[in-house]
Amino acid sequence: MNPKWQVPDLVAAMLLLATLAGCGRSVAMVAEPEPNPQLVDEIRKGGGEAAEEEQTAEAAPSAEPAGWGNLKGRFVYEGGAPAREAIDTSKDPVCTQHPVFNESIVVGDDGGLKDVVIYLASKKVPVNPEYEATADATVVLDNKHCRFEPHVLVMRTSQTIELHNSDPASHNSAISPLGDAPFNPLIASGQKADHHFNKQQNAPIPVTCNIHPWMRGYVLPRDNPYAAVTGDDGSFEIKDLPAGTWEFQVWQEAARFLAAKPEWKKGKFKLEIKPGDNDLGVIQVPASLFKK
């Protein structure tokens, strides 16, 4: 980046690109952003400091598993659900058409904790052949109603992420993966841009919009398909895991590595996956684990 450029210059250039995009140009690329120290720090605090080491370390391929198993469970917020915080979008007439809320903690009426990510942390695991059909599929992250949909997205590094814009205003989607190339497409209304990740991440990485600073989502690219995000009721299921003892990682936006149980140090735990169904049951998540 040219050292003579200052932040106001970059913002002005970005807004000019947004104007051009809204006048018929479908996709532009915002000037490559400097690494955001705050976002990098968040990833590192979540365990991201080991990401490059894990990505470059080689492990012997695992033997053929003695079957395949499914893992399911349900995360429940312990105590009364926190009040949802409305975000002030009054400066943008497009965004005021739909209410926007802080999504760092979302608890359903039945106590289910939404957007908890659980994924297989072990390296070089066998992958069920059933997953080959979606290995190069496209997954969508949409800019919709001035928020990201879904709020948390898991995908594989072999897949393509397609960034959509369903709003009647321009958005950008800035992502700075640790140890991988950053990208920041400016997307006009009704248009899209796609991207491929080169390296997996050890923790979900933020997706932000510089035009609408409250917009924030997360994406987790992994080398294997064994990852899931809890739904509105707090439940999840990971299908066709290889039988054997593996290490899993749990993450949640406000708590980061989620130590929902005393033995889950920094949100990690080992579990023997048996052929067939494996159920963690209801996992109670204490309110004390969440950042104020």
GUZADO-139260 format. One record per residue (C-alpha): residue in one letter; x, y, z. Coordinates in steps of 0.25 Angstrom, whole numbers. Last residue first. Example, Ala and Ser with C-alpha at 12.3 -4.5 7.8 and 13.67 -1.06 7.14 Angstrom:
REM GUZADO-139260
<atom><kolke>S</kolke><east>55</east><north>-4</north><up>29</up></atom>
<atom><kolke>A</kolke><east>49</east><north>-18</north><up>31</up></atom>
END
This chain:
REM GUZADO-139260
<atom><kolke>K</kolke><east>-79</east><north>-33</north><up>116</up></atom>
<atom><kolke>K</kolke><east>-71</east><north>-45</north><up>111</up></atom>
<atom><kolke>F</kolke><east>-79</east><north>-58</north><up>112</up></atom>
<atom><kolke>L</kolke><east>-74</east><north>-70</north><up>121</up></atom>
<atom><kolke>S</kolke><east>-82</east><north>-65</north><up>133</up></atom>
<atom><kolke>A</kolke><east>-95</east><north>-68</north><up>126</up></atom>
<atom><kolke>P</kolke><east>-93</east><north>-83</north><up>128</up></atom>
<atom><kolke>V</kolke><east>-95</east><north>-92</north><up>116</up></atom>
<atom><kolke>Q</kolke><east>-103</east><north>-104</north><up>118</up></atom>
<atom><kolke>I</kolke><east>-100</east><north>-115</north><up>108</up></atom>
<atom><kolke>V</kolke><east>-112</east><north>-124</north><up>105</up></atom>
<atom><kolke>G</kolke><east>-109</east><north>-137</north><up>100</up></atom>
<atom><kolke>L</kolke><east>-95</east><north>-140</north><up>94</up></atom>
<atom><kolke>D</kolke><east>-101</east><north>-151</north><up>85</up></atom>
<atom><kolke>N</kolke><east>-94</east><north>-161</north><up>77</up></atom>
<atom><kolke>D</kolke><east>-101</east><north>-168</north><up>66</up></atom>
<atom><kolke>G</kolke><east>-96</east><north>-180</north><up>57</up></atom>
<atom><kolke>P</kolke><east>-82</east><north>-185</north><up>58</up></atom>
<atom><kolke>K</kolke><east>-75</east><north>-179</north><up>70</up></atom>
<atom><kolke>I</kolke><east>-68</east><north>-166</north><up>72</up></atom>
<atom><kolke>E</kolke><east>-59</east><north>-166</north><up>84</up></atom>
<atom><kolke>L</kolke><east>-58</east><north>-151</north><up>89</up></atom>
<atom><kolke>K</kolke><east>-47</east><north>-142</north><up>92</up></atom>
<atom><kolke>F</kolke><east>-50</east><north>-128</north><up>97</up></atom>
<atom><kolke>K</kolke><east>-46</east><north>-114</north><up>93</up></atom>
<atom><kolke>G</kolke><east>-53</east><north>-101</north><up>97</up></atom>
<atom><kolke>K</kolke><east>-41</east><north>-94</north><up>104</up></atom>
<atom><kolke>K</kolke><east>-40</east><north>-106</north><up>113</up></atom>
<atom><kolke>W</kolke><east>-53</east><north>-114</north><up>112</up></atom>
<atom><kolke>E</kolke><east>-52</east><north>-122</north><up>125</up></atom>
<atom><kolke>P</kolke><east>-60</east><north>-111</north><up>133</up></atom>
<atom><kolke>K</kolke><east>-71</east><north>-112</north><up>123</up></atom>
<atom><kolke>A</kolke><east>-76</east><north>-100</north><up>114</up></atom>
<atom><kolke>A</kolke><east>-62</east><north>-96</north><up>111</up></atom>
<atom><kolke>L</kolke><east>-65</east><north>-88</north><up>99</up></atom>
<atom><kolke>F</kolke><east>-53</east><north>-83</north><up>91</up></atom>
<atom><kolke>R</kolke><east>-59</east><north>-69</north><up>88</up></atom>
<atom><kolke>A</kolke><east>-69</east><north>-65</north><up>98</up></atom>
<atom><kolke>A</kolke><east>-76</east><north>-54</north><up>91</up></atom>
<atom><kolke>E</kolke><east>-75</east><north>-61</north><up>77</up></atom>
<atom><kolke>Q</kolke><east>-76</east><north>-75</north><up>81</up></atom>
<atom><kolke>W</kolke><east>-66</east><north>-86</north><up>78</up></atom>
<atom><kolke>V</kolke><east>-65</east><north>-101</north><up>81</up></atom>
<atom><kolke>Q</kolke><east>-53</east><north>-110</north><up>77</up></atom>
<atom><kolke>F</kolke><east>-53</east><north>-125</north><up>75</up></atom>
<atom><kolke>E</kolke><east>-42</east><north>-135</north><up>77</up></atom>
<atom><kolke>W</kolke><east>-44</east><north>-149</north><up>72</up></atom>
<atom><kolke>T</kolke><east>-45</east><north>-163</north><up>77</up></atom>
<atom><kolke>G</kolke><east>-49</east><north>-173</north><up>66</up></atom>
<atom><kolke>A</kolke><east>-60</east><north>-175</north><up>56</up></atom>
<atom><kolke>P</kolke><east>-59</east><north>-166</north><up>44</up></atom>
<atom><kolke>L</kolke><east>-70</east><north>-155</north><up>44</up></atom>
<atom><kolke>D</kolke><east>-82</east><north>-157</north><up>35</up></atom>
<atom><kolke>K</kolke><east>-91</east><north>-146</north><up>40</up></atom>
<atom><kolke>I</kolke><east>-89</east><north>-134</north><up>49</up></atom>
<atom><kolke>E</kolke><east>-102</east><north>-130</north><up>56</up></atom>
<atom><kolke>F</kolke><east>-105</east><north>-117</north><up>63</up></atom>
<atom><kolke>S</kolke><east>-116</east><north>-112</north><up>73</up></atom>
<atom><kolke>G</kolke><east>-117</east><north>-98</north><up>79</up></atom>
<atom><kolke>D</kolke><east>-132</east><north>-96</north><up>76</up></atom>
<atom><kolke>D</kolke><east>-129</east><north>-85</north><up>66</up></atom>
<atom><kolke>G</kolke><east>-118</east><north>-94</north><up>59</up></atom>
<atom><kolke>T</kolke><east>-104</east><north>-98</north><up>64</up></atom>
<atom><kolke>V</kolke><east>-93</east><north>-97</north><up>54</up></atom>
<atom><kolke>A</kolke><east>-86</east><north>-109</north><up>49</up></atom>
<atom><kolke>A</kolke><east>-72</east><north>-114</north><up>45</up></atom>
<atom><kolke>Y</kolke><east>-67</east><north>-128</north><up>39</up></atom>
<atom><kolke>P</kolke><east>-65</east><north>-124</north><up>25</up></atom>
<atom><kolke>N</kolke><east>-50</east><north>-125</north><up>25</up></atom>
<atom><kolke>D</kolke><east>-39</east><north>-114</north><up>21</up></atom>
<atom><kolke>R</kolke><east>-47</east><north>-104</north><up>28</up></atom>
<atom><kolke>P</kolke><east>-52</east><north>-90</north><up>25</up></atom>
<atom><kolke>L</kolke><east>-59</east><north>-83</north><up>37</up></atom>
<atom><kolke>V</kolke><east>-67</east><north>-70</north><up>33</up></atom>
<atom><kolke>Y</kolke><east>-72</east><north>-59</north><up>43</up></atom>
<atom><kolke>G</kolke><east>-81</east><north>-48</north><up>42</up></atom>
<atom><kolke>R</kolke><east>-81</east><north>-33</north><up>45</up></atom>
<atom><kolke>M</kolke><east>-89</east><north>-21</north><up>40</up></atom>
<atom><kolke>W</kolke><east>-88</east><north>-10</north><up>50</up></atom>
<atom><kolke>P</kolke><east>-78</east><north>-2</north><up>42</up></atom>
<atom><kolke>H</kolke><east>-88</east><north>0</north><up>30</up></atom>
<atom><kolke>I</kolke><east>-79</east><north>5</north><up>19</up></atom>
<atom><kolke>N</kolke><east>-67</east><north>-2</north><up>24</up></atom>
<atom><kolke>C</kolke><east>-74</east><north>-16</north><up>24</up></atom>
<atom><kolke>T</kolke><east>-68</east><north>-27</north><up>32</up></atom>
<atom><kolke>V</kolke><east>-66</east><north>-42</north><up>32</up></atom>
<atom><kolke>P</kolke><east>-59</east><north>-47</north><up>44</up></atom>
<atom><kolke>I</kolke><east>-51</east><north>-60</north><up>44</up></atom>
<atom><kolke>P</kolke><east>-56</east><north>-73</north><up>51</up></atom>
<atom><kolke>A</kolke><east>-44</east><north>-80</north><up>58</up></atom>
<atom><kolke>N</kolke><east>-33</east><north>-90</north><up>54</up></atom>
<atom><kolke>Q</kolke><east>-34</east><north>-85</north><up>40</up></atom>
<atom><kolke>Q</kolke><east>-32</east><north>-93</north><up>27</up></atom>
<atom><kolke>K</kolke><east>-22</east><north>-89</north><up>16</up></atom>
<atom><kolke>N</kolke><east>-24</east><north>-85</north><up>2</up></atom>
<atom><kolke>F</kolke><east>-38</east><north>-79</north><up>2</up></atom>
<atom><kolke>H</kolke><east>-45</east><north>-77</north><up>-11</up></atom>
<atom><kolke>H</kolke><east>-53</east><north>-65</north><up>-14</up></atom>
<atom><kolke>D</kolke><east>-66</east><north>-60</north><up>-21</up></atom>
<atom><kolke>A</kolke><east>-73</east><north>-47</north><up>-24</up></atom>
<atom><kolke>K</kolke><east>-88</east><north>-44</north><up>-25</up></atom>
<atom><kolke>Q</kolke><east>-98</east><north>-34</north><up>-31</up></atom>
<atom><kolke>G</kolke><east>-112</east><north>-29</north><up>-27</up></atom>
<atom><kolke>S</kolke><east>-108</east><north>-16</north><up>-21</up></atom>
<atom><kolke>A</kolke><east>-93</east><north>-13</north><up>-24</up></atom>
<atom><kolke>I</kolke><east>-82</east><north>-21</north><up>-17</up></atom>
<atom><kolke>L</kolke><east>-69</east><north>-15</north><up>-13</up></atom>
<atom><kolke>P</kolke><east>-59</east><north>-27</north><up>-11</up></atom>
<atom><kolke>N</kolke><east>-50</east><north>-28</north><up>1</up></atom>
<atom><kolke>F</kolke><east>-40</east><north>-39</north><up>1</up></atom>
<atom><kolke>P</kolke><east>-28</east><north>-43</north><up>10</up></atom>
<atom><kolke>A</kolke><east>-18</east><north>-53</north><up>5</up></atom>
<atom><kolke>D</kolke><east>-16</east><north>-64</north><up>15</up></atom>
<atom><kolke>G</kolke><east>-7</east><north>-66</north><up>28</up></atom>
<atom><kolke>L</kolke><east>-19</east><north>-61</north><up>37</up></atom>
<atom><kolke>P</kolke><east>-31</east><north>-59</north><up>28</up></atom>
<atom><kolke>S</kolke><east>-34</east><north>-44</north><up>26</up></atom>
<atom><kolke>I</kolke><east>-48</east><north>-43</north><up>21</up></atom>
<atom><kolke>A</kolke><east>-55</east><north>-30</north><up>17</up></atom>
<atom><kolke>S</kolke><east>-69</east><north>-31</north><up>10</up></atom>
<atom><kolke>N</kolke><east>-73</east><north>-18</north><up>3</up></atom>
<atom><kolke>H</kolke><east>-87</east><north>-13</north><up>2</up></atom>
<atom><kolke>S</kolke><east>-95</east><north>-5</north><up>-8</up></atom>
<atom><kolke>A</kolke><east>-109</east><north>-1</north><up>-6</up></atom>
<atom><kolke>P</kolke><east>-123</east><north>-7</north><up>-10</up></atom>
<atom><kolke>D</kolke><east>-119</east><north>-20</north><up>-2</up></atom>
<atom><kolke>S</kolke><east>-118</east><north>-34</north><up>-7</up></atom>
<atom><kolke>N</kolke><east>-103</east><north>-33</north><up>-8</up></atom>
<atom><kolke>H</kolke><east>-96</east><north>-47</north><up>-10</up></atom>
<atom><kolke>L</kolke><east>-83</east><north>-52</north><up>-6</up></atom>
<atom><kolke>E</kolke><east>-80</east><north>-66</north><up>-12</up></atom>
<atom><kolke>I</kolke><east>-70</east><north>-75</north><up>-4</up></atom>
<atom><kolke>T</kolke><east>-64</east><north>-86</north><up>-13</up></atom>
<atom><kolke>Q</kolke><east>-61</east><north>-99</north><up>-7</up></atom>
<atom><kolke>S</kolke><east>-48</east><north>-107</north><up>-6</up></atom>
<atom><kolke>T</kolke><east>-45</east><north>-99</north><up>7</up></atom>
<atom><kolke>R</kolke><east>-57</east><north>-105</north><up>13</up></atom>
<atom><kolke>M</kolke><east>-69</east><north>-97</north><up>19</up></atom>
<atom><kolke>V</kolke><east>-75</east><north>-92</north><up>32</up></atom>
<atom><kolke>L</kolke><east>-83</east><north>-79</north><up>32</up></atom>
<atom><kolke>V</kolke><east>-87</east><north>-70</north><up>44</up></atom>
<atom><kolke>H</kolke><east>-97</east><north>-59</north><up>43</up></atom>
<atom><kolke>P</kolke><east>-104</east><north>-66</north><up>31</up></atom>
<atom><kolke>E</kolke><east>-107</east><north>-56</north><up>25</up></atom>
<atom><kolke>F</kolke><east>-99</east><north>-44</north><up>28</up></atom>
<atom><kolke>R</kolke><east>-106</east><north>-31</north><up>32</up></atom>
<atom><kolke>C</kolke><east>-111</east><north>-18</north><up>25</up></atom>
<atom><kolke>H</kolke><east>-124</east><north>-25</north><up>22</up></atom>
<atom><kolke>K</kolke><east>-117</east><north>-35</north><up>14</up></atom>
<atom><kolke>N</kolke><east>-102</east><north>-36</north><up>10</up></atom>
<atom><kolke>D</kolke><east>-101</east><north>-51</north><up>7</up></atom>
<atom><kolke>L</kolke><east>-91</east><north>-61</north><up>9</up></atom>
<atom><kolke>V</kolke><east>-93</east><north>-73</north><up>-1</up></atom>
<atom><kolke>V</kolke><east>-86</east><north>-86</north><up>-2</up></atom>
<atom><kolke>T</kolke><east>-82</east><north>-92</north><up>-15</up></atom>
<atom><kolke>A</kolke><east>-78</east><north>-107</north><up>-17</up></atom>
<atom><kolke>D</kolke><east>-65</east><north>-112</north><up>-19</up></atom>
<atom><kolke>A</kolke><east>-65</east><north>-123</north><up>-9</up></atom>
<atom><kolke>T</kolke><east>-80</east><north>-125</north><up>-10</up></atom>
<atom><kolke>A</kolke><east>-81</east><north>-139</north><up>-17</up></atom>
<atom><kolke>E</kolke><east>-68</east><north>-143</north><up>-10</up></atom>
<atom><kolke>Y</kolke><east>-75</east><north>-143</north><up>4</up></atom>
<atom><kolke>E</kolke><east>-81</east><north>-157</north><up>2</up></atom>
<atom><kolke>P</kolke><east>-67</east><north>-162</north><up>1</up></atom>
<atom><kolke>N</kolke><east>-66</east><north>-160</north><up>17</up></atom>
<atom><kolke>V</kolke><east>-53</east><north>-153</north><up>20</up></atom>
<atom><kolke>P</kolke><east>-42</east><north>-159</north><up>27</up></atom>
<atom><kolke>V</kolke><east>-35</east><north>-149</north><up>37</up></atom>
<atom><kolke>K</kolke><east>-22</east><north>-143</north><up>34</up></atom>
<atom><kolke>K</kolke><east>-22</east><north>-133</north><up>46</up></atom>
<atom><kolke>S</kolke><east>-31</east><north>-133</north><up>59</up></atom>
<atom><kolke>A</kolke><east>-39</east><north>-120</north><up>61</up></atom>
<atom><kolke>L</kolke><east>-53</east><north>-126</north><up>57</up></atom>
<atom><kolke>Y</kolke><east>-63</east><north>-114</north><up>58</up></atom>
<atom><kolke>I</kolke><east>-73</east><north>-108</north><up>67</up></atom>
<atom><kolke>V</kolke><east>-78</east><north>-94</north><up>64</up></atom>
<atom><kolke>V</kolke><east>-89</east><north>-88</north><up>73</up></atom>
<atom><kolke>D</kolke><east>-98</east><north>-79</north><up>65</up></atom>
<atom><kolke>K</kolke><east>-111</east><north>-80</north><up>73</up></atom>
<atom><kolke>L</kolke><east>-112</east><north>-83</north><up>88</up></atom>
<atom><kolke>G</kolke><east>-125</east><north>-91</north><up>91</up></atom>
<atom><kolke>G</kolke><east>-132</east><north>-85</north><up>103</up></atom>
<atom><kolke>D</kolke><east>-146</east><north>-89</north><up>99</up></atom>
<atom><kolke>D</kolke><east>-150</east><north>-75</north><up>94</up></atom>
<atom><kolke>G</kolke><east>-137</east><north>-75</north><up>86</up></atom>
<atom><kolke>V</kolke><east>-124</east><north>-69</north><up>90</up></atom>
<atom><kolke>V</kolke><east>-115</east><north>-60</north><up>81</up></atom>
<atom><kolke>I</kolke><east>-102</east><north>-55</north><up>87</up></atom>
<atom><kolke>S</kolke><east>-92</east><north>-47</north><up>78</up></atom>
<atom><kolke>E</kolke><east>-104</east><north>-44</north><up>68</up></atom>
<atom><kolke>N</kolke><east>-106</east><north>-29</north><up>72</up></atom>
<atom><kolke>F</kolke><east>-119</east><north>-25</north><up>65</up></atom>
<atom><kolke>V</kolke><east>-124</east><north>-19</north><up>52</up></atom>
<atom><kolke>P</kolke><east>-138</east><north>-15</north><up>50</up></atom>
<atom><kolke>H</kolke><east>-142</east><north>-14</north><up>35</up></atom>
<atom><kolke>Q</kolke><east>-145</east><north>-2</north><up>27</up></atom>
<atom><kolke>T</kolke><east>-135</east><north>6</north><up>35</up></atom>
<atom><kolke>C</kolke><east>-124</east><north>0</north><up>26</up></atom>
<atom><kolke>V</kolke><east>-128</east><north>7</north><up>14</up></atom>
<atom><kolke>P</kolke><east>-129</east><north>21</north><up>20</up></atom>
<atom><kolke>D</kolke><east>-115</east><north>20</north><up>26</up></atom>
<atom><kolke>K</kolke><east>-112</east><north>30</north><up>37</up></atom>
<atom><kolke>S</kolke><east>-123</east><north>23</north><up>46</up></atom>
<atom><kolke>T</kolke><east>-116</east><north>10</north><up>47</up></atom>
<atom><kolke>D</kolke><east>-116</east><north>10</north><up>62</up></atom>
<atom><kolke>I</kolke><east>-114</east><north>-5</north><up>66</up></atom>
<atom><kolke>A</kolke><east>-124</east><north>-12</north><up>75</up></atom>
<atom><kolke>E</kolke><east>-118</east><north>-20</north><up>87</up></atom>
<atom><kolke>R</kolke><east>-125</east><north>-33</north><up>90</up></atom>
<atom><kolke>A</kolke><east>-128</east><north>-35</north><up>104</up></atom>
<atom><kolke>P</kolke><east>-121</east><north>-46</north><up>110</up></atom>
<atom><kolke>A</kolke><east>-128</east><north>-60</north><up>112</up></atom>
<atom><kolke>G</kolke><east>-131</east><north>-64</north><up>126</up></atom>
<atom><kolke>G</kolke><east>-121</east><north>-74</north><up>132</up></atom>
<atom><kolke>E</kolke><east>-113</east><north>-85</north><up>126</up></atom>
<atom><kolke>Y</kolke><east>-112</east><north>-83</north><up>110</up></atom>
<atom><kolke>V</kolke><east>-114</east><north>-97</north><up>104</up></atom>
<atom><kolke>F</kolke><east>-105</east><north>-104</north><up>94</up></atom>
<atom><kolke>R</kolke><east>-111</east><north>-116</north><up>87</up></atom>
<atom><kolke>G</kolke><east>-105</east><north>-129</north><up>83</up></atom>
<atom><kolke>K</kolke><east>-101</east><north>-137</north><up>71</up></atom>
<atom><kolke>L</kolke><east>-90</east><north>-146</north><up>65</up></atom>
<atom><kolke>N</kolke><east>-92</east><north>-156</north><up>54</up></atom>
<atom><kolke>G</kolke><east>-83</east><north>-168</north><up>52</up></atom>
<atom><kolke>W</kolke><east>-75</east><north>-175</north><up>42</up></atom>
<atom><kolke>G</kolke><east>-69</east><north>-189</north><up>41</up></atom>
<atom><kolke>A</kolke><east>-56</east><north>-196</north><up>46</up></atom>
<atom><kolke>P</kolke><east>-48</east><north>-184</north><up>40</up></atom>
<atom><kolke>E</kolke><east>-37</east><north>-186</north><up>29</up></atom>
<atom><kolke>A</kolke><east>-24</east><north>-183</north><up>35</up></atom>
<atom><kolke>S</kolke><east>-20</east><north>-168</north><up>38</up></atom>
<atom><kolke>P</kolke><east>-11</east><north>-161</north><up>28</up></atom>
<atom><kolke>A</kolke><east>2</east><north>-158</north><up>35</up></atom>
<atom><kolke>A</kolke><east>3</east><north>-143</north><up>40</up></atom>
<atom><kolke>E</kolke><east>9</east><north>-131</north><up>33</up></atom>
<atom><kolke>A</kolke><east>11</east><north>-118</north><up>40</up></atom>
<atom><kolke>T</kolke><east>8</east><north>-106</north><up>30</up></atom>
<atom><kolke>Q</kolke><east>-6</east><north>-103</north><up>34</up></atom>
<atom><kolke>E</kolke><east>-4</east><north>-106</north><up>48</up></atom>
<atom><kolke>E</kolke><east>7</east><north>-97</north><up>50</up></atom>
<atom><kolke>E</kolke><east>0</east><north>-86</north><up>42</up></atom>
<atom><kolke>A</kolke><east>-12</east><north>-87</north><up>51</up></atom>
<atom><kolke>A</kolke><east>-5</east><north>-88</north><up>64</up></atom>
<atom><kolke>E</kolke><east>-7</east><north>-73</north><up>68</up></atom>
<atom><kolke>G</kolke><east>-21</east><north>-74</north><up>64</up></atom>
<atom><kolke>G</kolke><east>-25</east><north>-79</north><up>77</up></atom>
<atom><kolke>G</kolke><east>-37</east><north>-70</north><up>80</up></atom>
<atom><kolke>K</kolke><east>-28</east><north>-59</north><up>85</up></atom>
<atom><kolke>R</kolke><east>-21</east><north>-60</north><up>72</up></atom>
<atom><kolke>I</kolke><east>-33</east><north>-58</north><up>64</up></atom>
<atom><kolke>E</kolke><east>-37</east><north>-46</north><up>73</up></atom>
<atom><kolke>D</kolke><east>-23</east><north>-40</north><up>71</up></atom>
<atom><kolke>V</kolke><east>-24</east><north>-41</north><up>56</up></atom>
<atom><kolke>L</kolke><east>-37</east><north>-34</north><up>57</up></atom>
<atom><kolke>Q</kolke><east>-32</east><north>-23</north><up>66</up></atom>
<atom><kolke>P</kolke><east>-19</east><north>-21</north><up>58</up></atom>
<atom><kolke>N</kolke><east>-27</east><north>-19</north><up>44</up></atom>
<atom><kolke>P</kolke><east>-17</east><north>-24</north><up>34</up></atom>
<atom><kolke>E</kolke><east>-16</east><north>-12</north><up>24</up></atom>
<atom><kolke>P</kolke><east>-27</east><north>-13</north><up>14</up></atom>
<atom><kolke>E</kolke><east>-25</east><north>-16</north><up>-1</up></atom>
<atom><kolke>A</kolke><east>-32</east><north>-5</north><up>-9</up></atom>
<atom><kolke>V</kolke><east>-46</east><north>-8</north><up>-10</up></atom>
<atom><kolke>M</kolke><east>-49</east><north>-17</north><up>-22</up></atom>
<atom><kolke>A</kolke><east>-61</east><north>-14</north><up>-31</up></atom>
<atom><kolke>V</kolke><east>-73</east><north>-22</north><up>-34</up></atom>
<atom><kolke>S</kolke><east>-86</east><north>-19</north><up>-43</up></atom>
<atom><kolke>R</kolke><east>-83</east><north>-6</north><up>-49</up></atom>
<atom><kolke>G</kolke><east>-96</east><north>1</north><up>-52</up></atom>
<atom><kolke>C</kolke><east>-98</east><north>13</north><up>-44</up></atom>
<atom><kolke>G</kolke><east>-98</east><north>7</north><up>-31</up></atom>
<atom><kolke>A</kolke><east>-84</east><north>2</north><up>-33</up></atom>
<atom><kolke>L</kolke><east>-79</east><north>16</north><up>-37</up></atom>
<atom><kolke>T</kolke><east>-84</east><north>21</north><up>-24</up></atom>
<atom><kolke>A</kolke><east>-78</east><north>10</north><up>-16</up></atom>
<atom><kolke>L</kolke><east>-65</east><north>12</north><up>-23</up></atom>
<atom><kolke>L</kolke><east>-66</east><north>27</north><up>-19</up></atom>
<atom><kolke>L</kolke><east>-69</east><north>23</north><up>-5</up></atom>
<atom><kolke>M</kolke><east>-56</east><north>14</north><up>-5</up></atom>
<atom><kolke>A</kolke><east>-47</east><north>25</north><up>-10</up></atom>
<atom><kolke>A</kolke><east>-52</east><north>35</north><up>1</up></atom>
<atom><kolke>V</kolke><east>-50</east><north>24</north><up>11</up></atom>
<atom><kolke>L</kolke><east>-36</east><north>22</north><up>6</up></atom>
<atom><kolke>D</kolke><east>-33</east><north>36</north><up>6</up></atom>
<atom><kolke>P</kolke><east>-38</east><north>38</north><up>20</up></atom>
<atom><kolke>V</kolke><east>-29</east><north>27</north><up>25</up></atom>
<atom><kolke>Q</kolke><east>-16</east><north>33</north><up>19</up></atom>
<atom><kolke>W</kolke><east>-9</east><north>29</north><up>6</up></atom>
<atom><kolke>K</kolke><east>5</east><north>34</north><up>5</up></atom>
<atom><kolke>P</kolke><east>10</east><north>20</north><up>10</up></atom>
<atom><kolke>N</kolke><east>5</east><north>14</north><up>-3</up></atom>
<atom><kolke>M</kolke><east>0</east><north>0</north><up>0</up></atom>
END
